[in-house]
Structure formats: C-alpha cells, structure tokens
C-alpha cells in the first residue's frame, strides 16, 4: 500500500512541477511585455547559464542578457507581445526538467515605423533551486518572420521568410 501512496505522491509532484515550469515561462514572457527587468532576471538561474536567441545573441549569464534587453526594449518606442503556445514539459529528475515551448511574437517600433511578427520555439532546460524552478538554458529557433513598414500610407513588407534579420546593437 505504501508503494501506491508513494507513486501517487510522485505523480502529483511531477504534475505540480510541470505547472510551475509553465508558469515560470509565462511569467518570463509577461515580464518581457511589461518591461519588468527584475522579474525577467528572476526567471533565470544565477551564475553560468545559456541564453541563445538567434539574431539577438548568445549570453552565458542573466545579467548580460537583461542589460541588452534593457537597452533594446525598455523605452517608449518599442512595444512587444509574446504568446507562448503548445508547451511540452518533461520532468527528468527531482530538480531538473526540459521543455519545448512555441512562441508567437509581435513587435511595434514607433521610431522606425516598423512592425514584426515572428514564430518559432524555445528549447529549454530548467532546474529547481531552493524550491523554485529557474531557466538554466534557453535556445530560441525562429521558424517564420515578417517585417512590415507603416512609414507610408500603404503598409509595405520589408522581409518575409524563415530567417530573422540581424538586430542592430549599438
């Protein structure tokens, strides 16, 4: 009988962990939309991690990523919308998990008068640290991108395809 209770407890814990990891990813994306840099930082583990975001760049710690995010997005001209879809979370141990989460992203830049839509997916690794799940590796793979200009009366497509153009980083 104790094996049945232990098995049930393990299954409940796995389900709770899967929900907590999904909520972690949603918190991260919501914090990006709201430009809440402290909340973004808290989603990642401290120390050496892997953040690989295609045209944005690669980072081995959360501080460098958050600094670039702050420079690129925390202003009055950039408006972002991140939508996570189709999460598949696999708990691989008591404090480890992996996940694949689809992303639909929309961006408006009022200075350049452009908007961009992108779709792709994150391949993530998670670790439970001090009872809280954190992202320790995230790799974004873009699948489709469309960039349009609304600088003139008619909207004009500037780019469409599977490859994301490079981001200018000053």
Backbone as CSV, one residue per row, in Angstrom:
resi,resn,N_x,N_y,N_z,CA_x,CA_y,CA_z,C_x,C_y,C_z
1,UNK,0.828,-1.199,0.000,0.000,0.000,0.000,0.869,1.258,0.000
2,UNK,1.972,1.239,0.739,2.811,2.439,0.801,3.410,2.764,-0.567
3,UNK,3.638,1.735,-1.395,4.152,1.962,-2.750,3.134,2.739,-3.571
4,UNK,1.850,2.418,-3.428,0.802,3.135,-4.144,0.742,4.596,-3.713
5,UNK,0.864,4.851,-2.436,0.841,6.227,-1.928,2.087,6.974,-2.389
6,UNK,3.223,6.314,-2.335,4.458,6.947,-2.805,4.375,7.250,-4.302
7,UNK,3.861,6.313,-5.088,3.694,6.517,-6.519,2.752,7.688,-6.785
8,UNK,1.659,7.752,-6.055,0.703,8.850,-6.207,1.357,10.181,-5.832
9,UNK,2.118,10.206,-4.750,2.808,11.438,-4.334,3.797,11.889,-5.401
10,UNK,4.513,10.955,-6.008,5.475,11.298,-7.067,4.762,11.835,-8.305
11,UNK,3.641,11.237,-8.655,2.877,11.706,-9.815,2.319,13.100,-9.564
12,UNK,1.827,13.360,-8.369,1.311,14.692,-8.032,2.444,15.708,-8.072
13,UNK,3.602,15.351,-7.520,4.748,16.263,-7.542,5.160,16.589,-8.975
14,UNK,5.177,15.575,-9.839,5.546,15.797,-11.248,4.555,16.758,-11.910
15,UNK,3.270,16.579,-11.654,2.257,17.476,-12.216,2.416,18.898,-11.685
16,UNK,2.671,19.025,-10.382,2.897,20.351,-9.800,4.133,21.010,-10.399
17,UNK,5.181,20.231,-10.626,6.397,20.775,-11.240,6.129,21.226,-12.672
18,UNK,5.389,20.433,-13.433,5.073,20.818,-14.816,4.294,22.134,-14.847
19,UNK,3.326,22.288,-13.966,2.550,23.530,-13.901,3.453,24.697,-13.493
20,UNK,4.309,24.485,-12.506,5.208,25.553,-12.049,6.156,25.993,-13.161
21,UNK,6.631,25.057,-13.968,7.539,25.392,-15.070,6.794,26.168,-16.151
22,UNK,5.596,25.768,-16.487,4.802,26.524,-17.459,4.561,27.941,-16.953
23,UNK,4.221,28.073,-15.686,4.002,29.401,-15.115,5.277,30.233,-15.128
24,UNK,6.429,29.595,-14.908,7.719,30.291,-14.990,7.906,30.872,-16.383
25,UNK,7.653,30.083,-17.421,7.821,30.559,-18.797,6.841,31.693,-19.089
26,UNK,5.604,31.559,-18.652,4.611,32.616,-18.866,4.996,33.885,-18.103
27,UNK,5.504,33.736,-16.878,5.972,34.914,-16.106,7.071,35.640,-16.855
28,UNK,8.008,34.867,-17.415,9.108,35.445,-18.175,8.574,36.249,-19.366
29,UNK,7.700,35.653,-20.156,7.193,36.335,-21.345,6.341,37.546,-20.984
30,UNK,5.532,37.431,-19.945,4.751,38.586,-19.488,5.662,39.704,-18.998
31,UNK,6.728,39.349,-18.281,7.675,40.363,-17.798,8.363,41.058,-18.973
32,UNK,8.660,40.316,-20.041,9.232,40.940,-21.248,8.257,41.953,-21.822
33,UNK,6.979,41.602,-21.916,5.979,42.525,-22.462,5.803,43.755,-21.580
34,UNK,5.912,43.570,-20.275,5.722,44.673,-19.338,7.017,45.429,-19.036
35,UNK,8.127,44.956,-19.594,9.443,45.578,-19.414,9.858,45.600,-17.942
36,UNK,9.588,44.507,-17.256,9.918,44.351,-15.840,11.225,43.573,-15.727
37,UNK,12.339,44.304,-15.780,13.651,43.657,-15.879,13.995,42.810,-14.653
38,UNK,13.587,43.214,-13.469,13.863,42.403,-12.280,13.129,41.064,-12.360
39,UNK,11.889,41.090,-12.821,11.111,39.860,-12.962,11.711,38.964,-14.048
40,UNK,12.211,39.559,-15.127,12.877,38.782,-16.175,14.088,38.074,-15.575
41,UNK,14.911,38.817,-14.878,16.129,38.273,-14.280,15.825,37.106,-13.339
42,UNK,14.788,37.240,-12.540,14.430,36.213,-11.557,14.001,34.896,-12.198
43,UNK,13.649,34.912,-13.459,13.238,33.677,-14.139,14.429,32.782,-14.464
44,UNK,15.624,33.363,-14.474,16.833,32.622,-14.807,17.636,32.308,-13.555
45,UNK,18.387,31.235,-13.609,19.290,30.888,-12.514,20.431,31.894,-12.479
46,UNK,21.008,32.066,-11.309,22.207,32.891,-11.169,23.401,32.111,-11.702
47,UNK,24.465,32.845,-12.035,25.690,32.182,-12.473,25.675,31.830,-13.940
48,UNK,26.469,30.827,-14.284,26.653,30.435,-15.688,25.421,29.685,-16.191
49,UNK,24.800,30.241,-17.231,23.652,29.633,-17.896,23.845,29.818,-19.395
50,UNK,22.885,29.360,-20.174,22.943,29.538,-21.624,21.650,30.191,-22.090
51,UNK,21.798,31.339,-22.753,20.688,32.018,-23.410,21.131,32.237,-24.849
52,UNK,20.427,31.610,-25.788,20.769,31.728,-27.211,19.507,32.139,-27.966
53,UNK,19.486,33.407,-28.387,18.294,33.968,-29.018,18.563,34.435,-30.442
54,UNK,18.957,33.508,-31.301,19.090,33.736,-32.747,19.745,35.082,-33.042
55,UNK,18.993,35.997,-33.624,19.547,37.277,-34.055,19.867,38.229,-32.903
56,UNK,19.381,37.964,-31.716,19.658,38.829,-30.566,21.043,38.544,-29.997
57,UNK,21.427,37.286,-29.942,22.757,36.938,-29.467,22.750,35.791,-28.473
58,UNK,23.952,35.498,-27.986,24.145,34.432,-27.001,24.752,35.028,-25.741
59,UNK,24.301,34.511,-24.608,24.714,35.028,-23.312,25.001,33.860,-22.386
60,UNK,25.976,34.021,-21.490,26.280,32.953,-20.536,25.907,33.328,-19.111
61,UNK,25.154,34.438,-18.969,24.640,34.826,-17.660,23.425,35.732,-17.855
62,UNK,22.595,35.781,-16.847,21.358,36.558,-16.960,21.609,38.056,-16.969
63,UNK,22.651,38.508,-16.299,22.915,39.947,-16.204,23.208,40.566,-17.571
64,UNK,24.029,39.894,-18.376,24.343,40.422,-19.706,23.105,40.433,-20.597
65,UNK,22.297,39.382,-20.516,21.065,39.355,-21.307,20.129,40.479,-20.887
66,UNK,19.910,40.641,-19.602,18.986,41.666,-19.114,19.503,43.068,-19.466
67,UNK,20.808,43.267,-19.439,21.371,44.575,-19.823,21.055,44.881,-21.287
68,UNK,21.221,43.895,-22.170,20.906,44.126,-23.582,19.404,44.325,-23.765
69,UNK,18.599,43.509,-23.100,17.147,43.664,-23.183,16.747,45.078,-22.768
70,UNK,17.335,45.566,-21.694,17.027,46.910,-21.202,17.342,47.958,-22.262
71,UNK,18.526,47.837,-22.879,18.917,48.794,-23.930,17.991,48.748,-25.138
72,UNK,17.589,47.537,-25.553,16.788,47.399,-26.766,15.299,47.674,-26.559
73,UNK,14.755,47.308,-25.431,13.299,47.298,-25.288,12.719,48.249,-24.258
74,UNK,13.494,48.673,-23.294,12.932,49.489,-22.208,12.959,50.969,-22.588
75,UNK,12.026,51.316,-23.443,11.903,52.695,-23.910,10.456,52.918,-24.342
76,UNK,10.177,54.106,-24.825,8.804,54.450,-25.205,8.504,54.215,-26.679
77,UNK,9.413,53.563,-27.414,9.182,53.352,-28.843,8.971,51.876,-29.198
78,UNK,9.288,50.975,-28.287,9.180,49.538,-28.542,8.003,48.965,-27.759
79,UNK,7.157,48.219,-28.478,6.012,47.556,-27.867,6.015,46.102,-28.330
80,UNK,6.072,45.185,-27.384,6.185,43.764,-27.687,4.997,42.981,-27.148
81,UNK,4.738,41.854,-27.798,3.721,40.929,-27.333,4.244,39.517,-27.586
82,UNK,4.436,38.762,-26.505,4.916,37.381,-26.572,3.777,36.444,-26.184
83,UNK,3.499,35.457,-27.028,2.480,34.463,-26.703,3.093,33.073,-26.771
84,UNK,3.116,32.389,-25.632,3.613,31.012,-25.565,2.481,30.073,-25.938
85,UNK,2.847,29.011,-26.656,1.849,28.045,-27.091,2.439,26.640,-27.026
86,UNK,1.587,25.668,-26.923,1.929,24.257,-27.070,3.098,23.799,-26.187
87,UNK,3.095,24.141,-24.911,4.227,23.728,-24.069,4.258,22.218,-23.855
88,UNK,5.457,21.668,-24.008,5.681,20.265,-23.694,6.799,20.234,-22.652
89,UNK,6.462,19.884,-21.440,7.397,19.877,-20.324,7.631,18.434,-19.900
90,UNK,8.897,18.071,-19.736,9.250,16.738,-19.263,10.128,16.881,-18.030
91,UNK,9.617,16.433,-16.906,10.401,16.431,-15.674,11.352,15.248,-15.763
92,UNK,12.654,15.537,-15.693,13.666,14.495,-15.879,14.289,14.022,-14.576
93,UNK,14.019,14.723,-13.484,14.545,14.366,-12.170,13.833,15.173,-11.113
94,UNK,14.231,15.016,-9.871,13.553,15.752,-8.794,13.767,17.257,-8.903
95,UNK,14.869,17.667,-9.556,15.133,19.103,-9.684,15.586,19.501,-11.090
96,UNK,15.240,18.694,-12.098,15.601,19.006,-13.480,14.419,18.730,-14.409
97,UNK,14.374,19.497,-15.497,13.312,19.310,-16.486,13.758,19.936,-17.805
98,UNK,13.105,19.509,-18.869,13.320,20.109,-20.175,11.961,20.512,-20.730
99,UNK,11.983,21.437,-21.687,10.724,21.856,-22.280,10.903,22.395,-23.671
100,UNK,9.835,22.286,-24.436,9.754,22.911,-25.753,8.479,23.738,-25.734
101,UNK,8.627,25.041,-26.018,7.500,25.962,-25.957,7.495,26.790,-27.235
102,UNK,6.381,26.790,-27.944,6.256,27.601,-29.150,6.033,29.059,-28.764
103,UNK,6.505,29.968,-29.616,6.348,31.401,-29.374,5.772,32.059,-30.611
104,UNK,4.830,32.927,-30.389,4.353,33.857,-31.411,4.653,35.240,-30.856
105,UNK,5.425,36.015,-31.607,5.937,37.308,-31.138,5.496,38.399,-32.100
106,UNK,5.072,39.530,-31.549,4.716,40.697,-32.345,5.404,41.907,-31.734
107,UNK,5.966,42.758,-32.600,6.732,43.918,-32.144,6.348,45.135,-32.977
108,UNK,6.197,46.268,-32.307,5.984,47.553,-32.980,7.106,48.485,-32.556
109,UNK,7.737,49.131,-33.537,8.762,50.142,-33.289,8.229,51.450,-33.863
110,UNK,7.838,52.383,-32.997,7.241,53.631,-33.471,8.275,54.601,-34.033
111,UNK,9.553,54.389,-33.730,10.596,55.258,-34.279,10.897,54.903,-35.742
112,UNK,11.089,53.609,-36.016,11.373,53.188,-37.395,10.093,52.936,-38.185
113,UNK,8.962,53.013,-37.499,7.653,52.755,-38.098,7.620,51.374,-38.776
114,UNK,8.038,50.390,-38.010,8.006,49.008,-38.474,7.296,48.131,-37.462
115,UNK,6.775,47.035,-37.953,6.234,46.010,-37.066,6.755,44.668,-37.561
116,UNK,6.938,43.771,-36.641,7.491,42.457,-36.966,6.662,41.380,-36.289
117,UNK,6.453,40.296,-37.022,5.849,39.088,-36.464,6.855,37.964,-36.618
118,UNK,6.952,37.154,-35.592,7.878,36.032,-35.651,7.240,34.850,-34.931
119,UNK,7.523,33.672,-35.432,7.102,32.450,-34.761,8.294,31.510,-34.714
120,UNK,8.351,30.725,-33.673,9.421,29.762,-33.503,9.200,29.004,-32.215
121,UNK,10.275,28.427,-31.688,10.116,27.705,-30.425,11.374,27.820,-29.563
122,UNK,11.154,27.685,-28.272,12.207,27.615,-27.279,12.461,26.154,-26.943
123,UNK,13.727,25.771,-26.858,14.133,24.514,-26.242,14.814,24.907,-24.940
124,UNK,14.225,24.516,-23.831,14.669,24.977,-22.520,15.111,23.833,-21.623
125,UNK,15.985,24.195,-20.680,16.316,23.320,-19.564,16.041,24.108,-18.291
126,UNK,15.490,23.412,-17.304,15.095,24.032,-16.043,15.729,23.297,-14.877
127,UNK,15.961,24.038,-13.800,16.475,23.427,-12.577,15.727,24.030,-11.389
128,UNK,15.372,23.172,-10.442,14.741,23.647,-9.205,15.858,24.007,-8.238
129,UNK,15.883,25.283,-7.860,16.919,25.818,-6.976,16.223,26.434,-5.773
130,UNK,16.548,25.955,-4.592,15.912,26.440,-3.363,14.388,26.390,-3.470
131,UNK,13.887,25.314,-4.075,12.448,25.111,-4.159,11.751,25.850,-5.299
132,UNK,12.493,26.622,-6.107,11.910,27.390,-7.199,12.519,26.971,-8.531
133,UNK,11.678,26.783,-9.534,12.168,26.449,-10.861,12.766,27.686,-11.519
134,UNK,13.909,27.499,-12.190,14.598,28.576,-12.909,15.032,28.036,-14.271
135,UNK,15.152,28.931,-15.234,15.658,28.575,-16.556,17.182,28.552,-16.472
136,UNK,17.800,27.444,-16.921,19.263,27.351,-16.950,19.794,27.293,-18.380
137,UNK,18.912,26.990,-19.323,19.299,27.018,-20.737,18.052,27.301,-21.554
138,UNK,18.169,28.229,-22.496,17.073,28.509,-23.401,17.650,28.832,-24.773
139,UNK,17.146,28.141,-25.767,17.587,28.330,-27.151,16.340,28.587,-27.985
140,UNK,16.282,29.767,-28.609,15.137,30.091,-29.454,15.494,29.828,-30.910
141,UNK,14.623,29.088,-31.588,14.788,28.794,-33.010,13.631,29.434,-33.766
142,UNK,13.915,30.457,-34.571,12.839,31.076,-35.355,12.415,30.180,-36.505
143,UNK,11.135,30.230,-36.847,10.596,29.465,-37.973,10.101,30.389,-39.082
144,UNK,9.417,31.457,-38.721,8.924,32.411,-39.711,9.087,33.827,-39.175
145,UNK,9.321,34.745,-40.090,9.468,36.155,-39.734,8.858,37.010,-40.827
146,UNK,8.166,38.049,-40.414,7.655,39.040,-41.360,7.862,40.416,-40.742
147,UNK,8.471,41.313,-41.502,8.695,42.682,-41.046,8.014,43.613,-42.044
148,UNK,7.216,44.541,-41.531,6.494,45.483,-42.373,6.806,46.908,-41.950
149,UNK,6.712,47.799,-42.910,6.855,49.228,-42.654,5.489,49.890,-42.733
150,UNK,5.213,50.759,-41.780,3.996,51.560,-41.841,4.358,53.047,-41.915
151,UNK,5.537,53.322,-42.490,6.029,54.694,-42.615,5.258,55.488,-43.668
152,UNK,4.690,54.807,-44.636,3.941,55.480,-45.695,2.473,55.126,-45.555
153,UNK,1.650,55.654,-46.448,0.216,55.386,-46.389,-0.092,53.899,-46.475
154,UNK,0.569,53.217,-47.391,0.341,51.784,-47.554,1.416,51.011,-46.789
155,UNK,1.005,49.974,-46.093,1.954,49.116,-45.402,2.743,48.336,-46.441
156,UNK,4.050,48.214,-46.228,4.928,47.542,-47.189,5.711,46.459,-46.464
157,UNK,5.738,45.260,-47.025,6.519,44.171,-46.448,7.995,44.405,-46.758
158,UNK,8.822,44.417,-45.724,10.261,44.608,-45.871,11.015,43.297,-45.873
159,UNK,10.467,42.294,-45.176,11.121,40.995,-45.075,10.065,39.952,-44.748
160,UNK,10.183,38.797,-45.380,9.316,37.659,-45.035,10.109,36.392,-45.304
161,UNK,10.079,35.468,-44.375,10.777,34.218,-44.573,11.154,33.557,-43.276
162,UNK,11.898,32.450,-43.369,12.255,31.697,-42.166,13.435,32.283,-41.407
163,UNK,14.239,33.128,-42.022,15.439,33.652,-41.389,15.137,35.018,-40.782
164,UNK,15.593,35.229,-39.563,15.399,36.502,-38.882,16.565,37.416,-39.222
165,UNK,16.296,38.637,-39.690,17.409,39.569,-39.961,18.156,39.908,-38.669
166,UNK,19.408,40.257,-38.798,20.223,40.624,-37.638,19.680,41.888,-36.993
167,UNK,19.783,41.964,-35.688,19.376,43.139,-34.933,20.573,44.058,-34.808
168,UNK,20.352,45.333,-35.075,21.450,46.302,-34.895,21.587,46.595,-33.417
169,UNK,22.760,46.317,-32.886,23.042,46.545,-31.457,24.140,47.577,-31.374
170,UNK,23.793,48.723,-30.837,24.784,49.795,-30.709,25.665,49.617,-29.520
